C-alpha cells in the first residue's frame, strides 16, 4: 500500500482473515506524515482494529497487523482523515492489492543485488500497470544504496524512490503501478550505478545478465550521500 499525493494507492485491499499478516506501507510524500489505521466500522467509529506507526516520507515500513475477522473493514490516515480506503478480510485469501497478486507488492516480484558498488543487472523487468515488489539485496557492508526509478536520465520525473539502506541488508520495495514503457533507475547515493527499467516486457527475475549497472556517463555528479 502506498501513500502518494495525499491519497492511498490502491484504494481497495484484500487480506487473509483469521491470521496475522504484514502490510508493507510506502509513504511516497516527501516530508509528509502518514500512517494506516484499520476499523471494522466503515464510518471509523469506535476503537480501531489496528493503528500503524506514523512515518514521515519518503519511507517504507512493514506493519504487523493482528488477525482480523472475515468481513469488510475500512482504513484511513490519522493525520489526513480524508485519505481512506476499503479492506476485505477473506477466508483463505493470500493478500495483495486490487486484482489480487502474488505477495504484498503484487505480481512480478524481482530481485536486484548491489555489490562492489554496482548493480548485478543493467535492466529490471516489471509487469505493466500493476503494483509489484523489488527485493533489494545490498551486500556492500557499511555502504548506503537504494533504487529510484525515473521516466528518463534527466531525473525530472520521479516514479519511485526506495528507502536508502546500509548493507548488508535486504529490503522489499513496494513499487506502485507503472505504465508500459522504458524508464531509468539508479542509486541515489551512487548515481553511476544505473540502468533501464522495462515495464511490460518479460517481467521475469532481474539479474543474471552480467550487467555493470550503468556506464557512469549519464547520471548526475555523485553526491556525498545522507549523513
Buried (B, 14 or more C-beta within 10 A) or exposed (E): BBBBEEBBBBBEBBBBBEEEBBBBBBBBBEEBBBBBBBBBEEEBEEEBBBBBEBBEBBBBBBBEBEEBEEEEBBBBBBBBEEBBBBBBBBEEBBBBBBBEBBBBBBBBBBBBBBBEBBBBBBBBBBBBEBBBBBBBBBBBEEBBBBBBBBBEBEBEEEBBBBBBBBBBEEBBBBBBBBEEEEBBBBBBBBBBBBBBBBBBBEBEBBBEEEBBBBEBEBBEEEEEEEE
